[in-house]
Amino acid sequence: MHKPLLAAVLPLLAALAPSLAAAAPPVALASEPKPLAPLEIVGQAPTADWSAIAPADLLVMDLAPDAAGKLRRVVIQLLPPPFSQGWIGNIRKVAAAHWWDGTSINRVQDNYVVQWGDADGEDAAKAKPLPQGLTVVAQDQYTAKAAPEGWANAQHDAYAAGTGVVLGWPVSYAPGGVAPVHCYGTVGVGRNMPPDTGTGAELYAVIGHAPRQLDRNIAVVGRVIEGIEHLSSLPRGTGDLGFYKTAAERTPIRAIRLGTDVPDLPHYQYLSTESASFARYADARANRRDPFYIRPAGGADICNIPVPVRHAP
Amino acid sequence: MHKPLLAAVLPLLAALAPSLAAAAPPVALASEPKPLAPLEIVGQAPTADWSAIAPADLLVMDLAPDAAGKLRRVVIQLLPPPFSQGWIGNIRKVAAAHWWDGTSINRVQDNYVVQWGDADGEDAAKAKPLPQGLTVVAQDQYTAKAAPEGWANAQHDAYAAGTGVVLGWPVSYAPGGVAPVHCYGTVGVGRNMPPDTGTGAELYAVIGHAPRQLDRNIAVVGRVIEGIEHLSSLPRGTGDLGFYKTAAERTPIRAIRLGTDVPDLPHYQYLSTESASFARYADARANRRDPFYIRPAGGADICNIPVPVRHAP
């Protein structure tokens, strides 16, 4: 359900302030035999609280096998509308054209990003021609015009007026609009200096502490839901900004396909952020009461409440 | 200069709210020819703004060479007083006894921690005997009784009343005391269920988004200042919680020594958090005005303002 942004969201945020604890009444927790860890709550979530991720919304990247010959597959969920729609269309075209096949991972900057695409993309004489029909996306699509209702909190966020999870996605609220945020695993579109917004053929994934300064400055288009370790454990780049100095250091990309073009893909689901299970999970992330902890924090930043994803049982 | 915690810190925080921008007056920035990126500010910091890190406060870990035969050295700065003193004494004794030599990295959990020590430590029959004279540290040392003045902000932090950088260290302020926080690269003490607080012989380093839920629940004892990529790029663990299932997967530790016992170590310095350069750097991290950015965030969380460290020129 879409509503005008500020009118709908800010009262909701205000109502939930000042503590995440408000999202899950203590009485529900008091009835439990012992406090559950966040993943125990996820494990007990009923089937109805899980939402399917359509194969058409997946991007499947197969890297060249590792030194031991093991396959390395990275599965990316594309951002749903109403966020970042322009780039998503381009990405579907690039994947359908098999354009990424034979390109490579060109940059691995520690505590920041892994980046892939055409290593010669900046060299007009050698760059691989892009598929026909890509759209030039405007900067105003870094934010959405409206946001559906979802789990939200007005917790203390250093970067925006509030944060929430809408349609399974972490977002921030600000007068300029709602925008998906950069967390560990977030996938975005490499670009040159503004006003360039990037085509979507050059992508990056976050492999460190949330670089939230990028929010609203660059396009978020998805998140890694499986196989991020194949990116985060790659050798770090040897040159400036974590780019590899030599071609031999790059990891080849065998193929990137839309999920609909990949046989035998598992059925993925995310824990619906409109469900009671998600509210309990988010509360438990912010207030760890499981036995290892002695002092629950009373809060958690939006990137420390990752949306659970699983293979459908 | 030490003061009672709450009386000293909370007015300071209140004075700096609501925006980091208050820490560096706009007029100072308006006189610049173009807005500088954070690392440009660091590069221009005068010599007087850098503080030496004593070799006695360094822990130097040499891993077995990688597959290509390259050395892998990780340098850790130990936490200064008044934070976590009990464990630091134990760590000095464990290093002096060469106890870690021949142990291994046993756990690499993606977006969480790398952990090292005696892989058989949980097996009383096989555990390597600890050095004599280790102290049992009390839980109340997770927080400090007092904190010197430093750069601070009352920015929106989800986990505590406020955050700051004191003696070059990111900390959080709460009624229970000031405590070092868990950021990317933070080193802490593995422990069993409370009230166990760990000895310091089993250590971990954060390799993902800041797990701030650990603050005040486990001992922070340092941070990696060089070579974190040798930890963060290790193959992820194959078993529960990222522990390796087999001994062959573990990375051997050749030696861990105090900096005073390592010849030819570089001289390390950190950007003094009491300096004008640090205030400008922190402001620029929170308000990116360099040409790549179109919308400065107006804030940054404490773990997104890492303290710059360099080799002395």
HADDOCK unambig.tbl for C-alpha pairs under 7 A between the chains (distance, minus, plus):
assign (segid A and resid 110 and name CA) (segid B and resid 229 and name CA) 6.38 0.50 0.50
assign (segid A and resid 155 and name CA) (segid B and resid 158 and name CA) 6.04 0.50 0.50
assign (segid A and resid 156 and name CA) (segid B and resid 156 and name CA) 3.97 0.50 0.50
assign (segid A and resid 156 and name CA) (segid B and resid 157 and name CA) 5.01 0.50 0.50
assign (segid A and resid 156 and name CA) (segid B and resid 158 and name CA) 4.87 0.50 0.50
assign (segid A and resid 157 and name CA) (segid B and resid 156 and name CA) 5.00 0.50 0.50
assign (segid A and resid 157 and name CA) (segid B and resid 157 and name CA) 6.13 0.50 0.50
assign (segid A and resid 157 and name CA) (segid B and resid 158 and name CA) 6.54 0.50 0.50
assign (segid A and resid 158 and name CA) (segid B and resid 155 and name CA) 6.04 0.50 0.50
assign (segid A and resid 158 and name CA) (segid B and resid 156 and name CA) 4.85 0.50 0.50
assign (segid A and resid 158 and name CA) (segid B and resid 157 and name CA) 6.53 0.50 0.50
assign (segid A and resid 158 and name CA) (segid B and resid 299 and name CA) 4.93 0.50 0.50
assign (segid A and resid 158 and name CA) (segid B and resid 300 and name CA) 5.22 0.50 0.50
assign (segid A and resid 158 and name CA) (segid B and resid 301 and name CA) 5.55 0.50 0.50
assign (segid A and resid 159 and name CA) (segid B and resid 297 and name CA) 5.29 0.50 0.50
assign (segid A and resid 159 and name CA) (segid B and resid 298 and name CA) 6.31 0.50 0.50
assign (segid A and resid 159 and name CA) (segid B and resid 299 and name CA) 5.11 0.50 0.50
assign (segid A and resid 159 and name CA) (segid B and resid 300 and name CA) 6.12 0.50 0.50
assign (segid A and resid 184 and name CA) (segid B and resid 209 and name CA) 6.38 0.50 0.50
assign (segid A and resid 193 and name CA) (segid B and resid 292 and name CA) 5.34 0.50 0.50
assign (segid A and resid 194 and name CA) (segid B and resid 292 and name CA) 6.42 0.50 0.50
assign (segid A and resid 208 and name CA) (segid B and resid 208 and name CA) 5.05 0.50 0.50
assign (segid A and resid 208 and name CA) (segid B and resid 209 and name CA) 5.74 0.50 0.50
assign (segid A and resid 209 and name CA) (segid B and resid 184 and name CA) 6.38 0.50 0.50
assign (segid A and resid 209 and name CA) (segid B and resid 208 and name CA) 5.72 0.50 0.50
assign (segid A and resid 209 and name CA) (segid B and resid 209 and name CA) 3.97 0.50 0.50
assign (segid A and resid 209 and name CA) (segid B and resid 210 and name CA) 6.16 0.50 0.50
assign (segid A and resid 210 and name CA) (segid B and resid 209 and name CA) 6.14 0.50 0.50
assign (segid A and resid 213 and name CA) (segid B and resid 297 and name CA) 6.00 0.50 0.50
assign (segid A and resid 216 and name CA) (segid B and resid 295 and name CA) 6.63 0.50 0.50
assign (segid A and resid 217 and name CA) (segid B and resid 293 and name CA) 5.98 0.50 0.50
assign (segid A and resid 217 and name CA) (segid B and resid 294 and name CA) 5.87 0.50 0.50
assign (segid A and resid 217 and name CA) (segid B and resid 295 and name CA) 6.12 0.50 0.50
assign (segid A and resid 229 and name CA) (segid B and resid 110 and name CA) 6.39 0.50 0.50
assign (segid A and resid 229 and name CA) (segid B and resid 236 and name CA) 6.77 0.50 0.50
assign (segid A and resid 232 and name CA) (segid B and resid 233 and name CA) 6.55 0.50 0.50
assign (segid A and resid 233 and name CA) (segid B and resid 232 and name CA) 6.58 0.50 0.50
assign (segid A and resid 233 and name CA) (segid B and resid 233 and name CA) 3.94 0.50 0.50
assign (segid A and resid 233 and name CA) (segid B and resid 234 and name CA) 5.78 0.50 0.50
assign (segid A and resid 233 and name CA) (segid B and resid 235 and name CA) 5.99 0.50 0.50
assign (segid A and resid 234 and name CA) (segid B and resid 233 and name CA) 5.78 0.50 0.50
assign (segid A and resid 235 and name CA) (segid B and resid 233 and name CA) 6.00 0.50 0.50
assign (segid A and resid 236 and name CA) (segid B and resid 229 and name CA) 6.78 0.50 0.50
assign (segid A and resid 292 and name CA) (segid B and resid 193 and name CA) 5.32 0.50 0.50
assign (segid A and resid 292 and name CA) (segid B and resid 194 and name CA) 6.42 0.50 0.50
assign (segid A and resid 293 and name CA) (segid B and resid 217 and name CA) 5.98 0.50 0.50
assign (segid A and resid 294 and name CA) (segid B and resid 217 and name CA) 5.87 0.50 0.50
assign (segid A and resid 295 and name CA) (segid B and resid 216 and name CA) 6.64 0.50 0.50
assign (segid A and resid 295 and name CA) (segid B and resid 217 and name CA) 6.12 0.50 0.50
assign (segid A and resid 297 and name CA) (segid B and resid 159 and name CA) 5.31 0.50 0.50
assign (segid A and resid 297 and name CA) (segid B and resid 213 and name CA) 6.01 0.50 0.50
assign (segid A and resid 298 and name CA) (segid B and resid 159 and name CA) 6.34 0.50 0.50
assign (segid A and resid 299 and name CA) (segid B and resid 158 and name CA) 4.95 0.50 0.50
assign (segid A and resid 299 and name CA) (segid B and resid 159 and name CA) 5.12 0.50 0.50
assign (segid A and resid 300 and name CA) (segid B and resid 158 and name CA) 5.22 0.50 0.50
assign (segid A and resid 300 and name CA) (segid B and resid 159 and name CA) 6.13 0.50 0.50
assign (segid A and resid 301 and name CA) (segid B and resid 158 and name CA) 5.55 0.50 0.50
